[in-house]
Amino acid sequence: MNTVGIIAEYNPLHSGHDFLMNQARLIAKNDPIIVVMSGNYVQRGQMAIMDKWHRAQAALQSGADLVFELPFSFAVQPADLFAQGGVEILSKLGVKNLVFGVEDANLNLDYLAKKISQIPQESLNFRDYTQTYATQYNQLVAREVGHEVNQPNLMLAIAYAVANLNLGHPMDLKPITRIGSGHDDPLITEKVISSATGIRNYVLEHQDQDLRMLKNFLPKSELAKLAEQKVYPNWNLLYEFLKYRLESSSVTELGKIYQMSEGLEYKMKEEIHEATNFTDFLRRIKSKRYTYARLRRLSLYTLLNVTDEAMQASKRDVSTMLLGYSERGRNYLKTLRKDGEIPIISKVDKRNSSQGTLGLQVKVDRFYEQIIGQDQNFGRRPLEVK
């Protein structure tokens, strides 16, 4: 089959994602398009602005045939681990072609991936504490491959290529040149395609007002759902909860949090008393060693009490949750149930809710449920779009 896979967040799904889905359909033809999508928490250490079910529905309406959840243990990670999780899951779901957007689709990503894979591991043990790990890594890659790797989608595309190279049976990479606004443009523009960042910022700044300004950037049904929402999850809402966690936990307890290192538990516990909001808190704990994205992820792990032990357990026993399917997807699902290489969860109950990947997923979603007031796992069934 000519199955196509997409790794996504859809936070929210916008016209740029629609464009990529249309390109994927040209490749897949009558075969399924499978999306592995981050759940209620996304890569940069934030809550998704819409829950995973609304975003899965949007993906299906855009043309996806199967939508699976990318587990928290991969979704809230730097690019290399995010890519590794998505690529491995898609491969186990029988995907042949991996489609993704990138600033320049003419680059030889396979070549770049092979060059990066040849970099000795000891070269990655950076000792310069005046620069972030990400900066030093990008500089090393640029020297080794002869090409700057500093654009967000290009960095992720190369991470996909490296992860794909490590598969027993690599997928065919199908990069598509992005159009419209840049990946992280903070404002909406007059272009047909605006960034998800710009759309989220607009929603948060105008949440008590009319959102029709976004009608050119979002599918009509997606805009309607956003306008109906009563709560838009964001760090302004979560900050007081984070403050309580830091103030009520001992440094020993905080030291067990995933990715807590180099005495950051002391720094976070100290600065939380003086910080006036989350942005101020991040500035206070920021150093040349860590990016803001790294510190947001650490803050999220802390808020949700995600320990290193829980994260490693989730990675050892990987499964994926089915969020929705089309008629074409349901037919393919029968094959996956029979010959698939990864457990597929269609129903969360007491028997499976504390195990492996799903156990951590249910735990972190409990907090999301408190914010938006809707169950995310128990009693939910995969969506069906005909």
C-alpha positions as CSV (number, residue, x, y, z in Angstrom):
1,M,0.0,0.0,0.0
2,N,1.0,3.6,-0.5
3,T,0.1,4.6,3.1
4,V,1.1,8.1,4.1
5,G,2.0,9.2,7.7
6,I,2.0,12.7,9.2
7,I,3.4,13.7,12.7
8,A,1.5,16.7,14.0
9,E,0.3,18.8,16.9
10,Y,-2.5,20.7,15.2
11,N,-2.5,23.3,17.9
12,P,-4.9,24.4,16.3
13,L,-5.3,22.9,12.8
14,H,-5.1,25.7,10.3
15,S,-5.0,26.3,6.5
16,G,-1.3,25.4,6.3
17,H,-2.1,21.9,7.7
18,D,-5.0,21.7,5.2
19,F,-2.5,22.4,2.4
20,L,-0.1,19.6,3.7
21,M,-3.0,17.2,4.0
22,N,-4.0,17.8,0.4
23,Q,-0.4,17.2,-0.7
24,A,-0.5,13.9,1.3
25,R,-3.6,12.8,-0.5
26,L,-1.9,13.3,-3.9
27,I,0.7,10.8,-2.7
28,A,-1.6,8.4,-0.9
29,K,-4.2,8.4,-3.6
30,N,-6.8,5.8,-2.4
31,D,-4.7,4.5,0.5
32,P,-4.9,5.8,4.1
33,I,-3.4,8.9,5.6
34,I,-2.4,8.1,9.2
35,V,-1.7,11.0,11.6
36,V,0.2,10.6,14.9
37,M,-0.8,13.7,16.9
38,S,0.3,15.0,20.2
39,G,-2.3,14.7,22.9
40,N,-3.2,17.5,25.4
41,Y,0.3,18.6,25.9
42,V,2.7,19.8,23.2
43,Q,6.4,19.8,22.4
44,R,7.3,23.2,23.8
45,G,6.0,22.5,27.3
46,Q,2.4,23.9,27.0
47,M,-1.1,22.7,27.2
48,A,-2.8,22.4,23.8
49,I,-5.3,25.2,23.2
50,M,-8.0,22.7,22.3
51,D,-8.3,19.1,23.6
52,K,-7.1,16.1,21.6
53,W,-10.6,15.0,20.6
54,H,-11.4,18.4,19.0
55,R,-8.1,18.4,17.2
56,A,-8.5,14.8,16.1
57,Q,-12.0,15.6,14.7
58,A,-10.4,18.5,12.7
59,A,-7.7,16.2,11.3
60,L,-10.4,13.7,10.1
61,Q,-12.4,16.5,8.5
62,S,-9.3,17.7,6.8
63,G,-8.7,14.3,5.2
64,A,-6.9,12.0,7.7
65,D,-8.1,8.4,7.8
66,L,-6.7,7.4,11.2
67,V,-5.6,9.6,14.1
68,F,-3.5,8.1,16.8
69,E,-2.1,9.9,19.9
70,L,1.6,10.5,20.2
71,P,2.3,9.6,23.9
72,F,3.2,12.3,26.4
73,S,6.6,10.7,26.8
74,F,7.5,11.6,23.2
75,A,5.1,14.6,22.6
76,V,6.7,16.8,25.3
77,Q,10.3,16.4,24.3
78,P,13.0,18.2,22.2
79,A,12.9,17.7,18.5
80,D,15.1,14.5,18.3
81,L,12.9,12.5,20.8
82,F,9.7,14.0,19.5
83,A,10.7,12.8,16.0
84,Q,11.9,9.4,17.2
85,G,8.6,8.7,18.9
86,G,6.5,9.7,15.9
87,V,8.6,8.0,13.3
88,E,8.8,4.7,15.2
89,I,5.0,4.6,15.8
90,L,4.2,5.4,12.2
91,S,6.6,2.7,11.0
92,K,4.9,0.2,13.3
93,L,1.6,1.2,11.9
94,G,2.8,0.2,8.4
95,V,3.3,3.6,6.9
96,K,5.3,3.8,3.7
97,N,5.6,7.5,3.1
98,L,6.4,10.2,5.7
99,V,5.0,13.6,4.7
100,F,6.1,16.8,6.5
101,G,6.5,20.6,5.8
102,V,10.0,22.1,5.6
103,E,11.4,25.5,4.6
104,D,13.3,24.0,1.6
105,A,12.0,20.6,0.3
106,N,15.0,20.4,-2.2
107,L,17.5,19.6,0.5
108,N,18.9,16.0,0.5
109,L,17.6,15.1,4.0
110,D,18.8,11.5,3.7
111,Y,22.4,12.7,3.1
112,L,22.2,15.2,5.9
113,A,20.9,12.5,8.3
114,K,23.7,10.1,7.3
115,K,26.3,12.8,8.0
116,I,24.8,13.7,11.4
117,S,24.6,10.0,12.3
118,Q,28.4,9.7,11.8
119,I,29.1,12.4,14.4
120,P,31.0,10.7,17.3
121,Q,28.9,10.5,20.5
122,E,31.7,12.1,22.5
123,S,31.5,15.2,20.3
124,L,28.0,15.8,21.7
125,N,29.2,16.1,25.3
126,F,29.4,19.9,25.3
127,R,31.2,21.7,28.1
128,D,30.5,25.3,27.1
129,Y,28.1,26.5,29.7
130,T,27.8,30.0,28.1
131,Q,25.6,28.6,25.3
132,T,22.6,26.3,25.2
133,Y,23.0,22.7,24.2
134,A,20.7,23.4,21.2
135,T,23.0,26.2,20.0
136,Q,26.1,24.1,20.3
137,Y,24.5,21.1,18.6
138,N,23.3,23.3,15.7
139,Q,26.8,24.8,15.3
140,L,28.4,21.3,15.3
141,V,25.9,20.0,12.7
142,A,26.5,23.1,10.5
143,R,30.3,22.4,10.6
144,E,29.8,18.7,9.8
145,V,27.3,18.9,7.0
146,G,28.1,22.3,5.6
147,H,24.6,23.7,6.0
148,E,23.0,25.9,8.6
149,V,20.3,24.1,10.6
150,N,18.5,26.8,12.4
151,Q,15.0,27.0,11.0
152,P,12.3,25.2,13.1
153,N,10.8,23.0,10.5
154,L,14.2,22.1,9.0
155,M,15.5,21.1,12.4
156,L,12.5,18.8,12.8
157,A,12.8,17.5,9.3
158,I,16.4,16.4,9.9
159,A,15.3,14.9,13.2
160,Y,12.7,12.8,11.2
161,A,15.4,11.8,8.7
162,V,17.8,10.7,11.4
163,A,15.1,8.7,13.3
164,N,14.0,7.2,10.0
165,L,17.5,6.2,9.1
166,N,17.6,4.1,12.3
167,L,14.6,2.0,11.3
168,G,14.9,-1.5,10.0
169,H,12.8,-0.6,7.1
170,P,12.9,3.2,6.6
171,M,10.0,5.1,5.2
172,D,10.2,7.2,2.1
173,L,10.6,10.9,3.1
174,K,8.3,13.3,1.3
175,P,9.2,16.8,2.3
176,I,6.8,19.6,1.2
177,T,7.9,23.2,1.0
178,R,6.0,25.3,3.5
179,I,4.1,28.4,2.4
180,G,2.8,31.4,4.3
181,S,4.0,32.7,7.6
182,G,7.1,31.4,9.4
183,H,6.7,28.6,12.0
184,D,7.0,30.9,15.0
185,D,5.6,34.2,13.7
186,P,3.9,35.6,16.8
187,L,1.3,37.6,15.0
188,I,-1.3,36.8,12.4
189,T,-0.6,38.3,9.0
190,E,-2.4,39.2,5.8
191,K,-1.0,35.9,4.2
192,V,-3.4,33.1,3.5
193,I,-1.5,30.9,5.9
194,S,-0.7,32.1,9.4
195,S,1.4,30.3,12.0
196,A,-0.2,28.3,14.8
197,T,1.7,30.5,17.2
198,G,0.2,33.7,15.8
199,I,-3.3,32.2,15.9
200,R,-2.9,31.0,19.6
201,N,-1.6,34.5,20.6
202,Y,-4.6,36.1,18.9
203,V,-7.1,33.8,20.6
204,L,-5.6,34.4,24.1
205,E,-5.5,38.2,23.6
206,H,-9.1,38.3,22.2
207,Q,-10.8,35.5,24.0
208,D,-13.6,37.7,25.3
209,Q,-14.1,39.2,21.8
210,D,-15.2,38.1,18.4
211,L,-12.7,35.7,16.7
212,R,-14.0,36.2,13.2
213,M,-10.7,37.8,12.3
214,L,-9.3,34.3,12.1
215,K,-11.8,33.1,9.5
216,N,-9.2,33.2,6.7
217,F,-6.8,31.0,8.6
218,L,-8.9,28.2,10.1
219,P,-11.5,25.8,8.8
220,K,-15.0,27.0,9.5
221,S,-15.7,24.2,11.9
222,E,-12.5,24.7,13.8
223,L,-13.1,28.4,14.2
224,A,-16.6,27.7,15.5
225,K,-15.3,25.3,18.1
226,L,-12.7,27.8,19.3
227,A,-15.3,30.5,19.6
228,E,-17.5,28.2,21.7
229,Q,-14.7,27.3,24.2
230,K,-15.1,28.7,27.7
231,V,-11.4,28.1,28.7
232,Y,-8.2,28.3,26.6
233,P,-5.5,26.4,28.5
234,N,-2.3,28.4,28.8
235,W,0.5,29.1,31.3
236,N,-1.3,32.2,32.8
237,L,-3.9,29.8,34.1
238,L,-1.4,27.2,35.3
239,Y,1.1,29.4,37.0
240,E,-0.5,29.4,40.5
241,F,-0.7,25.5,40.3
242,L,3.0,25.4,39.5
243,K,3.8,27.8,42.3
244,Y,2.0,25.5,44.8
245,R,3.8,22.4,43.5
246,L,7.2,24.1,43.9
247,E,6.5,25.6,47.3
248,S,4.9,22.4,48.7
249,S,7.5,20.0,47.5
250,S,10.9,19.3,49.0
251,V,14.1,19.7,46.9
252,T,14.5,15.9,47.3
253,E,11.0,15.4,45.7
254,L,11.7,17.9,43.0
255,G,15.1,16.2,42.2
256,K,13.2,13.1,41.0
257,I,11.3,15.1,38.3
258,Y,12.2,14.1,34.8
259,Q,15.1,16.3,33.3
260,M,15.6,18.1,36.7
261,S,19.4,18.5,36.7
262,E,22.3,20.7,37.8
263,G,20.6,22.0,40.8
264,L,17.6,23.5,39.0
265,E,15.3,22.4,41.7
266,Y,17.0,24.9,44.1
267,K,16.8,27.7,41.6
268,M,13.2,27.1,40.8
269,K,12.2,26.8,44.4
270,E,14.0,30.0,45.2
271,E,12.7,32.1,42.3
272,I,9.1,31.1,42.5
273,H,8.6,33.3,45.6
274,E,9.7,36.5,43.8
275,A,8.2,35.9,40.4
276,T,5.0,37.7,39.5
277,N,3.9,35.4,36.7
278,F,5.1,32.6,34.5
279,T,7.0,34.7,32.0
280,D,8.8,36.5,34.9
281,F,9.5,33.1,36.5
282,L,11.1,31.8,33.3
283,R,13.3,34.9,33.0
284,R,14.5,34.4,36.5
285,I,15.5,30.8,36.0
286,K,16.9,31.3,32.5
287,S,20.6,30.9,31.9
288,K,22.8,30.6,28.9
289,R,22.8,26.9,29.4
290,Y,19.0,26.3,28.9
291,T,16.5,27.4,26.2
292,Y,13.1,28.7,27.2
293,A,11.5,25.6,25.6
294,R,13.6,23.4,27.8
295,L,12.6,25.3,30.9
296,R,8.9,25.3,29.9
297,R,9.0,21.5,29.5
298,L,10.7,21.2,32.9
299,S,8.0,23.4,34.4
300,L,5.3,21.2,32.9
301,Y,7.0,18.0,34.2
302,T,7.1,19.6,37.6
303,L,3.5,20.8,37.5
304,L,2.3,17.3,36.5
305,N,4.8,15.5,38.9
306,V,6.3,13.5,36.0
307,T,9.2,11.7,37.5
308,D,12.2,10.2,35.6
309,E,11.0,6.7,36.7
310,A,7.5,7.3,35.2
311,M,8.9,8.6,32.0
312,Q,11.2,5.7,31.5
313,A,8.4,3.2,32.3
314,S,6.2,4.8,29.6
315,K,9.0,4.4,27.0
316,R,9.5,0.8,27.8
317,D,5.9,-0.3,27.2
318,V,4.8,1.9,24.2
319,S,1.2,1.8,23.0
320,T,-0.8,4.3,21.1
321,M,-4.4,5.5,21.6
322,L,-6.8,5.5,18.6
323,L,-8.6,8.9,18.5
324,G,-10.6,8.6,15.3
325,Y,-11.0,7.0,11.9
326,S,-12.7,7.3,8.5
327,E,-14.3,4.5,6.6
328,R,-11.0,4.0,4.7
329,G,-9.2,4.1,8.0
330,R,-11.5,1.5,9.6
331,N,-10.8,-1.0,6.8
332,Y,-7.0,-0.5,7.3
333,L,-7.5,-0.8,11.1
334,K,-8.5,-4.4,10.6
335,T,-5.1,-5.1,9.1
336,L,-3.4,-3.3,12.0
337,R,-5.3,-5.3,14.6
338,K,-4.1,-8.5,12.9
339,D,-0.6,-7.7,11.8
340,G,0.4,-4.4,13.6
341,E,3.5,-4.1,15.6
342,I,2.2,-1.8,18.4
343,P,-0.7,-2.2,20.8
344,I,-3.6,0.0,19.9
345,I,-5.9,1.3,22.7
346,S,-9.5,2.0,21.7
347,K,-10.9,2.1,25.2
348,V,-9.5,3.2,28.5
349,D,-10.7,1.2,31.6
350,K,-9.4,0.2,35.0
351,R,-7.5,-2.8,33.5
352,N,-5.2,-0.8,31.3
353,S,-5.3,2.8,32.8
354,S,-2.3,2.3,35.1
355,Q,0.1,0.5,32.7
356,G,3.0,1.7,30.6
357,T,2.4,4.5,28.2
358,L,-1.3,4.7,28.9
359,G,-0.7,5.0,32.7
360,L,1.3,8.2,32.3
361,Q,-1.2,9.5,29.7
362,V,-4.2,9.1,32.0
363,K,-2.3,10.7,34.9
364,V,-1.3,13.9,33.0
365,D,-4.7,14.1,31.3
366,R,-6.4,14.3,34.8
367,F,-5.0,17.8,35.2
368,Y,-6.1,18.9,31.7
369,E,-9.6,17.6,32.7
370,Q,-9.6,19.9,35.7
371,I,-8.8,22.9,33.5
372,I,-11.3,22.4,30.8
373,G,-14.0,20.4,32.7
374,Q,-14.3,17.4,30.2
375,D,-13.2,13.8,30.6
376,Q,-10.3,12.9,28.2
377,N,-10.0,9.1,28.5
378,F,-12.6,7.2,30.5
379,G,-15.9,6.8,28.6
380,R,-14.4,8.2,25.4
381,R,-14.6,6.2,22.1
382,P,-12.7,6.8,18.9
383,L,-14.4,9.4,16.6
384,E,-15.8,8.2,13.3
385,V,-16.1,10.4,10.3
386,K,-17.9,9.1,7.1
